[in-house]
Every structure is written in structure tokens, then in C-alpha cells.
Amino acid sequence: MKLSRRRGLQLEAFGSILIVTVMLIDRFLFSVQDGFILTCALLSAAALIVGIRTVKRADDEAGAGERGVRA
């Protein structure tokens, strides 16, 4: 499945918001289960990784397309 640059940016934002939320929950609500915190942290890390790679790939393809038009 090929993702667009916009979708990559959305994944980055989702991952960032999720990790900040998890950090705040962990800081202020000590009764939250450890498994939930770990699951959310892993999910946010995966979203960030996929988002960053997608944006980088889209930028590389756009750059290659511009170079092809100029040649």
C-alpha cells in the first residue's frame, strides 16, 4: 500500500499526540495499567516511524520528478 505525503504527515501528528497523551497519563494517573502504557507507546512509535518514512519517500519522489522535468 502506497501512502501519500499527506497521510504520512497525519501519521506523524497522530503518533506525536498519542505519545504526549501517554506521557501525561503516566505522569498524572499512576493507577493506569502498565500494559496499556506500553501498548500506546509502541503504537505511537510505529505511527511516527511509518509517517516519517512516508513523508521522506514522498519528498524523494517529488524531487526525482522535478529533476526529470528539468532534464
trRosetta pair geometry for C-beta under 8 A, 3 or more apart (Angstrom, degrees):
i j d omega theta_ij theta_ji phi_ij phi_ji
3 7 4.4 -118 -172 86 99 132
3 8 5.8 119 125 -55 121 82
3 11 7.8 5 178 -15 155 137
3 50 7.5 76 12 164 164 100
3 54 4.4 -41 89 -134 124 133
3 58 8.0 -82 103 -52 74 115
4 7 4.7 100 54 6 77 100
4 8 7.0 -133 100 -4 44 87
4 54 7.5 43 82 170 23 117
4 58 6.5 68 -176 -100 44 139
5 8 5.5 -53 -152 35 34 116
5 9 6.5 35 151 -18 66 103
5 54 6.9 171 -109 138 36 88
5 55 5.6 77 -146 -122 75 61
5 58 3.4 -166 -72 124 93 163
5 59 7.0 103 -112 -47 124 67
5 62 7.7 6 -54 -32 144 130
6 9 5.8 -54 -152 35 32 110
6 10 6.5 34 149 -19 64 104
7 10 5.5 -52 -149 35 35 114
7 11 6.4 37 151 -20 66 102
7 54 6.4 -79 90 156 88 154
8 11 5.7 -52 -149 35 33 111
8 12 6.5 36 152 -20 64 103
8 50 7.4 -140 -125 131 75 67
8 51 4.7 128 -172 -157 62 57
8 52 7.3 165 -177 -39 108 9
8 53 7.4 -137 -132 73 122 49
8 54 3.0 -163 -91 94 116 112
8 55 3.9 -173 124 -48 138 73
8 57 7.9 174 -75 43 152 92
8 58 6.3 -154 11 1 143 130
9 12 5.5 -49 -148 34 35 114
9 13 6.4 34 153 -17 65 104
9 51 6.8 119 -81 -167 11 108
9 55 6.0 91 -61 -86 70 120
10 13 5.7 -54 -149 38 32 110
10 14 6.2 35 152 -21 65 107
10 51 7.3 -145 71 -118 45 117
11 14 5.5 -51 -143 37 32 114
11 15 6.2 32 158 -17 65 106
11 47 4.8 -154 -175 -174 85 81
11 48 7.3 -176 138 -81 88 22
11 50 5.4 -80 162 91 156 97
11 51 3.2 -164 92 -76 101 103
11 54 6.7 84 36 29 137 139
12 15 5.9 -58 -148 38 28 109
12 16 6.3 26 156 -18 64 109
12 47 7.4 178 -82 139 22 86
12 48 6.0 68 -126 -128 59 60
12 51 3.6 -175 -51 139 69 144
12 52 6.2 100 -92 -59 110 66
12 55 6.8 -2 -33 -23 135 137
13 16 5.7 -57 -146 38 30 111
13 17 6.2 26 158 -16 66 108
13 51 7.7 -176 8 -145 53 158
14 17 6.0 -58 -145 39 27 107
14 18 6.1 25 157 -18 64 111
14 44 7.7 -151 126 -125 71 71
14 47 5.1 -95 93 173 104 149
14 51 7.5 170 42 -61 92 142
15 18 5.7 -57 -143 38 28 111
15 19 6.3 23 161 -16 65 107
15 43 7.9 -158 -115 126 77 63
15 44 4.4 122 -155 -169 69 67
15 45 7.0 126 -156 -67 120 12
15 46 7.6 -160 -106 69 121 46
15 47 3.4 -175 -69 91 101 104
15 48 3.6 -163 132 -52 158 77
15 49 8.0 153 -111 4 164 54
15 51 6.1 -143 5 9 128 137
16 19 6.1 -57 -146 36 27 105
16 20 6.4 24 157 -15 63 108
16 44 7.5 146 -46 -167 15 110
16 48 6.9 103 -52 -92 66 107
17 20 5.9 -58 -149 38 30 109
17 21 6.2 32 153 -21 65 109
18 21 5.6 -56 -147 37 30 113
18 22 6.3 31 155 -19 65 106
18 40 6.0 -153 172 -177 104 93
18 43 6.5 -88 154 100 156 100
18 44 3.8 -161 94 -91 115 110
18 47 6.8 86 27 39 140 146
19 22 5.6 -50 -145 36 33 113
19 23 6.4 36 154 -21 64 104
19 40 7.8 160 -94 140 45 91
19 41 6.7 72 -118 -125 83 62
19 44 4.1 163 -56 145 85 155
19 45 7.5 89 -82 -56 122 63
19 48 7.5 4 -25 -41 134 132
20 23 5.7 -53 -149 36 32 112
20 24 6.4 29 154 -16 65 106
21 24 5.8 -58 -149 38 30 108
21 25 6.2 30 154 -18 66 106
21 40 7.5 -100 90 174 100 140
22 25 5.7 -53 -144 38 31 111
22 26 6.1 32 156 -19 65 108
22 37 5.9 123 -166 -146 105 71
22 40 4.4 171 -91 114 127 128
22 41 5.6 179 144 -68 164 74
22 44 6.6 -128 0 -10 136 146
23 26 5.7 -55 -146 38 28 112
23 27 6.2 28 154 -22 63 109
24 27 5.6 -56 -145 36 31 112
24 28 6.1 -6 169 9 68 113
25 28 6.7 -76 -137 51 23 85
25 29 5.2 -38 -169 42 67 114
25 32 5.6 48 155 -33 109 164
25 37 7.2 -161 95 -100 114 94
26 29 7.5 -48 -82 59 12 72
26 30 8.0 53 -172 -99 45 51
26 32 6.9 -95 -92 58 52 133
26 37 5.5 83 -84 -128 109 134
29 32 5.0 72 113 -28 107 105
32 36 5.8 -102 171 71 98 129
32 37 6.1 103 119 -51 119 102
33 36 4.6 92 71 2 92 105
33 37 7.3 -164 96 -5 51 85
34 37 5.7 -56 -152 37 38 112
34 38 6.2 35 154 -18 70 108
35 38 5.8 -56 -145 39 31 110
35 39 6.2 33 156 -21 66 107
36 39 5.8 -55 -146 36 29 111
36 40 6.3 25 157 -15 64 107
37 40 6.0 -58 -148 39 28 108
37 41 6.2 28 154 -20 64 109
38 41 5.7 -55 -145 37 30 112
38 42 6.3 27 157 -16 65 107
39 42 6.0 -58 -148 38 28 108
39 43 6.2 28 154 -19 64 109
40 43 5.6 -55 -144 38 31 113
40 44 6.2 29 158 -17 66 106
41 44 6.0 -55 -146 38 28 107
41 45 6.3 29 154 -19 63 107
42 45 5.7 -53 -145 37 31 112
42 46 6.3 32 155 -19 65 105
43 46 5.8 -54 -148 36 29 110
43 47 6.4 29 154 -18 64 106
44 47 5.6 -52 -146 37 33 112
44 48 6.3 35 155 -19 65 106
45 48 5.8 -55 -149 37 30 112
45 49 6.3 30 154 -19 65 106
46 49 5.8 -54 -146 36 31 111
46 50 6.3 24 159 -13 66 108
47 50 6.1 -57 -143 42 28 106
47 51 5.9 29 157 -20 64 114
48 51 5.7 -59 -143 40 26 112
48 52 6.1 24 162 -18 65 109
49 52 6.1 -57 -145 36 25 107
49 53 6.3 20 159 -13 62 110
50 53 6.0 -60 -146 41 28 108
50 54 6.1 30 156 -22 65 111
51 54 5.7 -57 -145 35 27 111
51 55 6.4 23 160 -15 64 106
52 55 6.0 -56 -147 37 29 107
52 56 6.2 28 155 -18 64 109
53 56 5.7 -57 -145 39 30 112
53 57 6.1 30 156 -19 66 107
54 57 5.8 -54 -145 37 28 109
54 58 6.3 27 156 -17 64 107
55 58 5.8 -55 -146 38 30 110
55 59 6.2 30 155 -18 65 107
56 59 5.8 -56 -148 38 29 111
56 60 6.3 31 153 -20 64 107
57 60 5.6 -54 -147 36 31 112
57 61 6.3 29 155 -17 65 106
58 61 5.8 -54 -145 38 31 110
58 62 6.3 32 154 -19 64 107
59 62 5.7 -53 -145 37 31 111
59 63 6.3 32 154 -19 64 107
60 63 5.7 -56 -148 38 30 112
60 64 6.3 29 154 -18 65 106
61 64 5.6 -52 -144 37 32 111
61 65 6.3 35 154 -21 64 106
62 65 5.6 -53 -148 35 30 114
62 66 6.5 31 153 -19 64 104
63 66 5.8 -53 -147 35 32 110
63 67 6.4 31 154 -18 64 106
64 67 5.7 -53 -147 37 32 112
64 68 6.4 35 152 -22 64 106
65 68 5.7 -53 -149 34 32 113
65 69 6.6 31 153 -20 64 104
66 69 5.8 -53 -149 33 33 111
66 70 6.5 31 154 -18 65 108
67 70 5.9 -57 -149 37 32 111
67 71 6.5 36 155 -29 64 106
68 71 6.0 -52 -149 25 31 113
